[in-house]
Amino acid sequence: MTSGELVQKTSEDQKLRIVCYINQFFGQLGGEEKADVGFLVKEGPVGPALLLHSLLKEEAEVVATVICGDNYIAENLQESVEEGLKIITDLKPSLFFSGPAFNAGRYGIACGAIASAVQERLGIPAVTGLFPENPGAEMYRKKVYVVKTGINAGQMRQALTKMADIGRKLLKNEPIGSADKEGYLPRGFLKNEVAEKPAAVRGIDMLLDKIAGRPFRTELKIPEFEEIPPAPPVKDIKTATIALVSDGGVVPKENPDKIKVSQNTIWAPYKLADIFANPFLVAHSGYHPTEVRENLNRLLPMDVLKEMEAEGVFGSLFPIFYSCSGNTTTVQSCKAMGTGIAQKLLDEGVSAVILTST
């Protein structure tokens, strides 16, 4: 069904119209093998939109669900957003939802990009939902309401309930409270409000709590930016030992170290010669591994590195590579894995690392 046909069919509906956007997985088309599928429209609610429809049925109804593959949008974000806007314009929504995407990176960026474009360019209120560490969260939280979600779909109901609450207020033009109260990520706006105590008293109360070791919450949180100094240059590349590290999840076929396909916290060393000579497994559910299975050099470029080694571009290729999976892994876990791998490489006398990702 085309979006034009759907508009004609529902043009006389009395309830306000909601349109939802989801990816190929939640749209029930398939997993990574369907990540390249383009935009399509299904009448009524599909997947997570079913709960949104139920939560908002007194005020509005989901008239259509727009579905698109993660790769299709991620590989051509600007063009894909333009294509999506044309479809959504024809559907004439009063309110737009995207996601929630939780900690799925490509999906999160797509949800944020489409929701913010719908709100900014079409003038239609929009809401999405992302885990705070999703790259889309920092990119779009100031442009559109981004409900703070858990790390995965296990918190689907909680996320959609919060999204519906904010959506309901947007439909009714009701005031939306603070980020802490309503459950969305801070947008960087300051609003005046009446407080029970004057600022001086509140400040002294916080100071006394801090001195006494009691919990307190500041009213003006200062952003904290981690400073990461760049690594020093390799002193002599001609004698340097270069190692490969990858978060693409390549492991021996038996996956002896039990590296997880998502939310992984494990890293392990494997011999490059063995991994290229024997069957291997891709322990990663965040990308489609077909091209890696066809040619492992696409993720671990040993062919080019061996040529460079033979030409004397650098000293030697370290025979061991370090593998992990970074799919939906928290920053804290990534830091822990990175620290462990780095220390092991230092102990082995490696001079530099080429980090390959997906």
N, C-alpha and C positions, 0 to 999 in steps of 0.2 A: 504494500500500500504506500502511495506517495504522500508527502506531507500536505500537498494541495487537496487530495481527495479527503484526507482526514479533517482538514479545516472545513470543507464543505459539509461533511457529514455531521459535524458537531457545532455548526455555526449558531444554532438556536438554543444551545445549552444555557441553562439559567445559572448554574454554578460557575464560579471563577475557575479558570483553566490552569492546570499545572503541567509542565513538561519536565521530564527527568532525563539526565544523561548518565549512562553507565558504559563500562567497557565490555569486551567480548565475553569475558568470563562470567560476570554477573548478568550479562544479557543472554546467557545460556546457549551461546554459540560454540564454545569450546575454550581450550586453554591457549598456550603459546602457539599452537599450530594454526590458530585463527587470529593471531595478533595483527596480521596485515589486512584484515577485512576493513573495507571502507564504511562510510556512514549508511545506516539503514534506520527506518522508522517502524516501530510496532505500535499498533493501536492499544491504548490503555496502559496500565502499569505492568512492568515486567521485573522480576527479581526484587531488589530492594524497594523499588517503587511501589510494590504491593503494600508494604507496611506504611509508607508515606500516604498512600491513598486512604488507608484505613484510619490513620491518625488525623487526617485533615478532611474527612468526608463531610463534616458538617459545614465547612467553609468553602471547600473547592474539591475538584476531582482531577486525577491524573488522566489526561486525555491522550497522551502519547509518551513513549519511551524512545529516546534516540540512543542508538548503540554504535560504537566504533571500536576498532582494534587499537591496542596500545601502540603498536609499532607504526600504524598508519598515521597517527597523530604525532608521535614523537619524532619521526623522521622528517616531517614537514609541518612543524607546529603552526607557523603563521598561515600557510595556505589552508591547512586543515581547519583552523579556527574560522577562517572566512567561509569555508564550505559549510561548516556547522551552523554559523550564524544565519545563512540563507535558509537552511532547513527550519531552524527554530523560529525565524521571522514568520514563515508561512504558517506555523502552528499557532501563532498568536497567544502565547501564554500570558497569564497574569503574574505567575511566579515560576521560577526556574530552580531546579535542584540538580547538582552533579555529585556523583559518588554516593556514599563516602568511599574514599580510596585508602584509608588507614595509612600504612607505611609503604604502599606500592609506589615507587618513584615515578615511572612513566605515567601511570594512571593519575597520580596526584597532580602532576604538572598539567595534564590534560584537563582535569576537573577545575583547577584554578584558572587556567587560561580561558576556558570556555565560559565559566561562570562570571569572571570579571568582564569579559567582552560583552556578554549578554546584558550585564548591569550597566556598563559604561556606554555602550554604543546603541543598545536598544531601549535603555531606560526601564528595563524590567528587573525587579528585585530578584536577587539570586543568593543561594546558600550552598556551601559545600562542606565536606567534613574530612579532616586529615589528621594523622598523627603528627605531633609537633616537630619530629625530626624528618618528616617527609620533605624533600626539597621544594615541593610546591607550596608548603606552608609559609616559608619565609618569603617566597617570591610573590605570593598573592594575598597574604593576610591583611594588608593595608588597603587592598582594593575591593575586597568582598568579605562577607561574613564566612569565616572558616571555623566550623565547630571542632573543638578539640576531641579527638577520638582515641581509642586504644590502639595497640599496635596491629591488630588483625581483626578479621570479621567476627571473631568471638564476641565483640562488643557492638555488633550491628544494631541491635534494638536500642541500646543506650544512645548510640550516635544518631540514629534516625529520629529518636524522640526529641533530642535537643535541636536537631535541624528543623523538625516540624514546629517546635515551639517558636523558634526565631522566624520561620516562614510565616506562621500565623500572625505574628505581630507586624511583619512587613505588609501582609495583605490588609490588615486593619489599620495601618499607619499608627500603631501604638508604639510608645517609646520602648527602646531596648536598653536594658541595664548594662552594668559593667561586664567586662569579660569574665571575671571571677564568678559573678552571679549567674550569668546566662550560659556559660560554658563554651565560649568561643575564644579564639586566640586574640591577644591584644592587637588593636589596629593602630595604636599610636595617637589616638585622640584624647584630649583632656576636656572633661565637661564639668561645669559648676554644679554642685549639689549642696543641699542643706545638711550640715552635720550636727550631731547632738552636742559635741564638745568643740570649743574653739581650737584652732591649729596649735596654739602654744601648749594647751593642756594635753592634746594628743601626742605632741612631740615629747613632752616630759614623760608621759606614760610609757612611750616606746623606749626612751632612754633608761628609765628605771627597770623595765622588763629586761633590757639588754644587760644591764649591770648585774641584775639578779640571776641571769641565765635562764629567764623564762622565755617561751616562744613569743614572737611578735612579727608583725607584717608591715613592712614599709609602705607608705602611700605613693612613693615615687621610686620605682625600681630603675636603677641605673643599668643600662645594657652592659654586659660583660663580653668582651671579645678576646678570645684566646690568641695570644701572639705565638706564632710558630716560626722560629728563626729558620732561614733556609740552610740546607746542609752545605758545608764547605765544598768547593770544587775538588774534583779528583786531581791529585798532585801530578800524576804521570799516567795518562790514559794508556800509553803504550805498554805499561807493565801491570795495568789494573786487572783484577779479577772481577768479572761481572756476573751477577746472579739474576735469575728470573723469579719473580713472585707474582702470583695471580689470584684474584678473587673470583675466578670463573668456575670454580668447583671441579676441576679435572682431578680425578683420583683413579687408582687401579680399580678394575672391574668389581672386585669384592668390597670396595670401600672399607678397607681394614680399620680405619680410624673413626668411622661413623660420622663423617662430616655431613651436616644437615643441609637440606635443600633450601631452607629458610630459617631465619633467626638463629643462625649458626654461631657457635662460640669456639669452634675447634680449628686448629691449623695443623698441618703435617708436612714433613719433607718427603720427597720422592725423587728417585733417580730419573733424570731426563731420558737416558738411553732406554730404560725399562718402560717408561710410560709411552714412548714412541714405538717400541717394538711389540707391545702387547695390547690386548683389548683394554679399553678404559671406559670410565663412567663419568658423566657430568652430573655432579651432585649440586644442582642449582635449579630452582624453579622460576627464576626471574627473567630468563631469556630463552629463546628457542635455539637449542644447541646443534641444529642440523649442520650448519656450516663448519662448526668446530669438529663435529664427528667426521665430516668429509675430509678435513685437513686440519690437524692439530696445530700446525704452524700458524694458523690464523689467531690462535690465543697464546701459544708459546712459540714465538718466532725463531726456533732453533736453526732453521735452514739459513736464514739471513745472518744470524749471529755466528754460525760456524764459518760462513764465507768471510765475514769481517775478521774473525779470529785468524783465519788462514792468511788473510791479506796483511795482518799485523796492525789493524786499526786499534785493537786493544790487546791486553796480555793473554787472558784466557777466560773461557766460559766455565763458570762453576758447574760441576756435574749434577748438583742437586737443585731442584726448584721447590719452592714453598707454596702450598696450595691451601686455599680456604674458600668459603662462600660468603659473599657479602649481602645476600638478598634479605631485605627487611631486618638487618642486624642493627642493633642500637649503636649509637656512637660510643657508648661506654665499652661495649663488647669489642667494637672495632679497634679502639685504642688498646685494649688488653691484648688482642691478637697481634696488632702491629708492634707493640712493645716486645712481645715474646719472639716474634720472627726477627726483629731488628737485632736483639741481643744475640740470638743464635748466629746470625750472619756476621756480627762483629767478632764473635768467638772463633768463627771459621776463617777470619782474615779477609772477608770479601770487601772489595773497594767501593763498589757501587751496585745499585739495583735497578733493573727495568721492571716496573710494575705494570702488568697488563690487566685490563678489565674488560667488561662486556659492553 
